[in-house]
Amino acid sequence: MVRFCGQDRCVIDANGRLRLPPRQAADFAQVGSAVMLHVLPEGALGVYPAALWEDLNGVDEAAVRRALGDIVTRRLLRRLGAWTQPETLSNQGRLTIPHAFRGVLGLVPGSEAVVTGCGIGLEIWSAAHWAAESSLLFEHEEERNRVLMEAALRQPGARGPGSGRGPGDTEGTV
């Protein structure tokens, strides 16, 4: 079963290639070596099995008509087209990062990269961008949990300090 999970650190070689860690290379061995590379707005390189990319980006007639009359749709399609490229993993599990993508993503030769699984494929981040993204992920999760906890405590019948029903509440005990 393909999992595309975990994270590993790698170094971009002098030719702009990255050797996928064994776990991620094994995932691609199950689905084939043809991949689609896509520059994500967050600053990472998405690496997706080519067959999955085709399923995700099937164009229907309505989308074509929308693109003809809507600048926002055309810009989205333009961004997708300009920042997406097919590639093939080598037999050694190496991936060549297109030259045009390297500087934008901070994935230059000799730099450290972090390869992360995202369920449907991989993301390749510069180590600095990954550190910043990780901080944002954890901050967002902490804030989300705080908001959910506050909302739960405002619910009628919620247990809280002084209610006489919560843990550690000694009211009414001898």
NORZIDA-V658671 format. One record per backbone hydrogen bond with DSSP energy under -1.0 kcal/mol. NH is the residue of the N-H (numbers start at 0). CO is the residue of the C=O. Records with the same first field share a line. If there is no record, write none. Layout:
BEGIN
NH=CO + CO
END
This chain:
BEGIN
7=114
9=112
11=110
12=16
15=12
17=94
19=92
24=20
25=21
26=22
27=23
28=24
29=25
31=27
34=86
35=47
36=84
37=45
38=82
39=43
42=39
44=123
45=37
46=121
47=35
49=33
52=48
53=49
54=50
55=51
56=52
63=59
64=60
65=61
66=62
67=63
68=64
69=65
73=69
74=70
75=71
76=72
77=73
78=74
79=75
80=76
81=77
82=78
84=36
86=34
88=32
89=93
92=89
94=17
96=15
100=97
101=97
104=100
105=101
106=101
109=11
110=107
112=9
113=124
114=7
115=122
116=5
117=120
118=3
119=117
121=46
122=115
123=44
124=113
126=111
129=125
130=126
131=127
132=128
133=129
134=130
135=131
136=132
137=133
138=134
139=135
140=136
141=137
142=138
143=139
144=140
145=141
146=142
147=143
148=144
149=145
150=146
151=147
152=148
153=149
157=154
162=159
168=165
172=169
END
